[in-house]
């Protein structure tokens, strides 16, 4: 079983998707479930987890509608305003849909590197476990100290680190990133996605071997039972095809046992998100 733990869908709107810059023009179009399904089938991938790319409840509704209409979408990581005084009511609203598996906030865009330690945000995080929802952590390396503290404060909450925290691959290993990844990996309530690496390269140019030292570090930190393959499609198309992204991870995993490969490529996502 292979599960893609991280992909996106959208109907392109220039205002809604203003983060798509001129150098990302390939993303200025619709990316729908039908566009991904053929790649999944060609790669022997049984399903995936659709993750929000816009911070709105309408995005959550849209992804849940996609999942309801396409059986290969096994779960959704959506968005609710965790800082809102009415967050519990909104979680109650969405709890009726079993395909909602997690919540994510685009913390990487927050100007405050310690946004996740705000009392109102933490109040929202404190409610997620009672609804059986994971929280996906989307941060840059400089925001990892706040992520570590957040995970420590909520030991009963399941967390998932997206994109190995987006280190600059072309610059080689940053000792600070490495140390923070080790700290985060030492906490048992957090998983990590092997995703989003190809777009953290200079000029979107790379060779496969560049990623191996980074994967070595997250493998040592989290172990094969808390890592998950994710494509980050269609964002990955800025730098690589779907097949190339999958090949980076599967080639790296050849050195591991069959059981470990199966865990990273699918079973961990099933376990983490309750697919």
C-alpha positions as CSV (number, residue, x, y, z in Angstrom):
1,X,0.0,0.0,0.0
2,X,1.3,3.4,-1.0
3,X,-0.4,6.6,0.3
4,X,0.6,10.1,-0.8
5,X,0.3,12.0,2.5
6,X,0.4,15.5,1.0
7,X,-1.2,16.9,-2.1
8,X,-3.4,19.9,-3.0
9,X,-6.3,20.7,-5.3
10,X,-7.6,24.1,-6.3
11,X,-9.6,26.0,-8.9
12,X,-7.2,28.8,-9.6
13,X,-8.3,32.3,-8.6
14,X,-5.7,35.2,-8.9
15,X,-6.9,36.8,-5.6
16,X,-7.3,33.6,-3.6
17,X,-4.0,32.2,-4.8
18,X,-1.9,35.4,-4.7
19,X,1.0,33.5,-3.3
20,X,1.6,32.0,-6.7
21,X,4.3,34.4,-8.0
22,X,5.4,35.0,-11.6
23,X,8.1,32.4,-11.2
24,X,5.4,29.9,-10.4
25,X,3.3,30.4,-13.5
26,X,2.8,26.7,-14.0
27,X,0.6,26.7,-11.0
28,X,-1.7,29.4,-12.4
29,X,-4.4,26.9,-13.5
30,X,-6.9,24.5,-12.1
31,X,-5.5,21.4,-10.4
32,X,-8.3,19.0,-9.8
33,X,-8.6,15.4,-8.6
34,X,-8.9,14.1,-12.2
35,X,-5.5,15.7,-12.9
36,X,-3.8,13.7,-10.2
37,X,-5.6,10.4,-10.4
38,X,-3.7,9.2,-13.5
39,X,-0.3,9.8,-11.8
40,X,-1.4,7.9,-8.7
41,X,-2.6,5.0,-10.8
42,X,0.6,4.9,-12.8
43,X,2.7,4.9,-9.7
44,X,0.7,2.2,-7.9
45,X,-0.5,4.6,-5.3
46,X,-3.8,3.7,-3.6
47,X,-4.8,7.1,-2.3
48,X,-3.8,10.3,-0.8
49,X,-4.4,13.1,1.8
50,X,-5.6,16.4,0.4
51,X,-4.2,19.4,2.3
52,X,-5.4,23.0,2.4
53,X,-3.6,25.7,0.5
54,X,-5.8,28.6,1.5
55,X,-6.9,29.6,4.9
56,X,-10.6,29.6,4.7
57,X,-13.5,27.3,5.7
58,X,-14.6,27.3,2.1
59,X,-11.3,25.6,1.3
60,X,-12.1,22.9,3.8
61,X,-15.6,22.5,2.4
62,X,-14.1,22.3,-1.2
63,X,-11.6,19.6,-0.2
64,X,-14.2,17.5,1.6
65,X,-16.4,17.7,-1.5
66,X,-13.5,16.5,-3.6
67,X,-13.0,13.6,-1.2
68,X,-16.7,12.7,-1.2
69,X,-16.6,12.5,-5.0
70,X,-13.2,10.6,-5.4
71,X,-12.5,7.5,-3.4
72,X,-8.8,7.8,-3.8
73,X,-8.8,10.8,-1.5
74,X,-8.7,9.1,1.9
75,X,-8.6,12.1,4.1
76,X,-8.4,15.9,4.3
77,X,-6.3,18.3,6.3
78,X,-8.4,21.5,6.3
79,X,-8.5,24.8,8.0
80,X,-10.5,26.4,10.8
81,X,-9.6,29.6,12.6
82,X,-7.8,28.1,15.7
83,X,-7.5,31.6,17.1
84,X,-11.2,32.3,17.1
85,X,-13.3,32.4,20.2
86,X,-15.8,30.3,18.3
87,X,-13.3,27.6,17.3
88,X,-15.1,24.8,19.2
89,X,-18.4,25.5,17.5
90,X,-16.6,25.3,14.1
91,X,-15.0,22.0,15.0
92,X,-18.4,20.7,16.1
93,X,-19.7,21.7,12.7
94,X,-17.0,19.8,10.8
95,X,-16.9,16.7,13.1
96,X,-19.9,15.2,11.1
97,X,-17.6,14.5,8.2
98,X,-15.3,11.5,8.9
99,X,-13.0,12.5,6.0
100,X,-11.6,15.5,7.9
101,X,-8.5,14.1,9.5
102,X,-6.5,17.2,10.4
103,X,-6.2,20.9,10.6
104,X,-3.4,23.2,9.3
105,X,-2.5,26.9,9.5
106,X,0.0,28.5,7.1
107,X,2.3,29.5,10.0
108,X,5.2,30.0,7.6
109,X,3.5,33.2,6.4
110,X,3.0,34.6,9.9
111,X,5.4,37.5,10.7
112,X,5.7,36.4,14.4
113,X,8.0,33.4,14.5
114,X,6.4,32.4,17.8
115,X,2.8,32.7,16.5
116,X,2.1,29.1,17.6
117,X,2.7,30.0,21.2
118,X,-0.1,32.7,21.3
119,X,-2.7,31.8,24.0
120,X,-5.6,32.0,21.5
121,X,-3.8,29.6,19.0
122,X,-3.0,27.2,21.8
123,X,-6.6,27.2,22.9
124,X,-7.5,26.0,19.5
125,X,-4.8,23.3,19.5
126,X,-6.0,22.1,22.9
127,X,-9.4,21.2,21.4
128,X,-8.2,19.1,18.4
129,X,-7.5,15.8,20.2
130,X,-11.1,15.5,21.4
131,X,-12.2,15.5,17.8
132,X,-9.5,13.0,16.7
133,X,-7.8,15.6,14.5
134,X,-4.0,15.9,13.8
135,X,-2.4,19.2,13.4
136,X,0.0,19.8,10.5
137,X,2.9,22.1,11.2
138,X,3.9,24.2,8.3
139,X,7.0,26.3,9.2
140,X,10.4,27.5,8.0
141,X,13.5,26.4,10.0
142,X,13.5,29.7,12.0
143,X,10.1,28.8,13.4
144,X,11.1,25.3,14.6
145,X,11.8,26.5,18.2
146,X,8.1,27.5,18.6
147,X,7.1,24.2,17.0
148,X,9.2,22.2,19.5
149,X,7.6,24.1,22.4
150,X,4.1,23.6,21.1
151,X,4.5,19.9,20.7
152,X,6.0,19.7,24.2
153,X,3.0,21.5,25.7
154,X,0.4,19.2,24.1
155,X,1.7,15.6,24.6
156,X,-1.7,14.1,23.9
157,X,-2.1,15.9,20.5
158,X,-0.9,14.3,17.3
159,X,1.3,16.6,15.2
160,X,2.8,16.3,11.7
161,X,5.8,18.3,10.4
162,X,5.3,19.2,6.8
163,X,8.1,19.3,4.3
164,X,10.9,18.5,6.9
165,X,10.5,22.3,7.8
166,X,11.6,23.5,4.4
167,X,15.4,23.7,4.8
168,X,17.4,25.3,1.9
169,X,18.5,22.1,0.2
170,X,21.1,23.7,-2.1
171,X,22.9,25.3,0.8
172,X,23.7,22.0,2.5
173,X,22.9,21.0,6.1
174,X,22.3,23.9,8.5
175,X,23.5,22.8,11.9
176,X,20.6,24.7,13.6
177,X,18.0,23.0,11.4
178,X,19.6,19.6,12.2
179,X,19.6,20.3,15.9
180,X,16.0,21.4,16.0
181,X,14.9,18.4,13.9
182,X,16.6,16.1,16.4
183,X,14.8,17.9,19.2
184,X,11.4,17.6,17.5
185,X,12.0,14.0,16.6
186,X,12.7,13.1,20.2
187,X,9.0,13.9,21.0
188,X,6.9,10.9,20.3
189,X,3.7,12.7,19.3
190,X,5.0,14.1,16.0
191,X,5.4,12.6,12.6
192,X,7.3,14.1,9.7
193,X,6.6,14.2,5.9
194,X,9.3,13.5,3.4
195,X,7.8,16.1,1.1
196,X,8.3,19.5,-0.4
197,X,12.1,19.1,-0.8
198,X,12.4,19.6,-4.6
199,X,11.1,23.2,-4.4
200,X,13.6,24.2,-1.7
201,X,16.4,24.1,-4.3
202,X,18.2,27.0,-6.0
203,X,16.5,27.7,-9.3
204,X,14.5,24.5,-8.8
205,X,17.5,22.6,-10.0
206,X,18.7,19.5,-8.1
207,X,20.1,16.0,-8.2
208,X,18.8,13.2,-6.2
209,X,21.9,12.8,-4.0
210,X,21.4,16.3,-2.6
211,X,18.4,15.1,-0.6
212,X,20.0,12.1,1.0
213,X,21.8,13.9,3.9
214,X,18.6,15.6,4.8
215,X,16.6,12.4,4.7
216,X,19.3,10.7,6.8
217,X,18.8,13.4,9.5
218,X,15.0,13.1,9.6
219,X,15.3,9.3,9.5
220,X,17.6,9.3,12.5
221,X,15.4,11.8,14.3
222,X,11.9,10.3,13.7
223,X,12.7,6.7,12.7
224,X,11.0,4.7,9.9
225,X,7.7,4.5,11.9
226,X,7.1,8.3,12.0
227,X,8.0,9.3,8.5
228,X,5.5,9.6,5.6
229,X,6.0,10.0,1.8
230,X,4.2,13.1,0.4
231,X,4.4,14.5,-3.1
232,X,3.3,18.1,-2.5
233,X,1.6,18.0,-5.9
234,X,1.0,20.2,-7.8
235,X,3.6,22.5,-6.1
236,X,6.3,19.9,-6.8
237,X,5.8,20.5,-10.6
238,X,7.8,23.7,-10.2
239,X,10.9,21.5,-9.9
240,X,10.0,17.9,-10.7
241,X,7.4,15.5,-12.1
242,X,5.3,13.5,-9.7
243,X,7.2,10.4,-10.7
244,X,10.6,12.0,-10.0
245,X,9.4,13.1,-6.5
246,X,8.3,9.6,-5.7
247,X,11.5,8.2,-7.1
248,X,13.7,10.3,-4.7
249,X,12.0,8.7,-1.7
250,X,11.7,5.2,-3.0
251,X,15.4,5.1,-4.1
252,X,16.5,6.4,-0.8
253,X,14.5,3.7,1.0
254,X,16.1,0.8,-0.9
255,X,18.7,0.6,1.9
256,X,15.9,-0.2,4.4
257,X,13.9,-3.3,5.1
258,X,10.6,-4.1,3.3
259,X,8.7,-3.5,6.5
260,X,10.3,0.0,6.9
261,X,9.7,0.9,3.3
262,X,6.0,-0.1,3.6
263,X,5.7,2.0,6.8
264,X,7.1,5.2,5.2
265,X,5.3,4.8,1.9
266,X,1.9,4.2,3.3
267,X,1.2,2.5,6.6
268,X,2.4,5.4,8.7
269,X,0.0,7.8,7.0
270,X,-2.8,5.3,7.6
271,X,-1.9,5.1,11.3
272,X,-1.2,8.8,11.8
273,X,-4.4,10.2,10.1
274,X,-6.6,7.2,10.9
275,X,-7.4,6.6,7.2
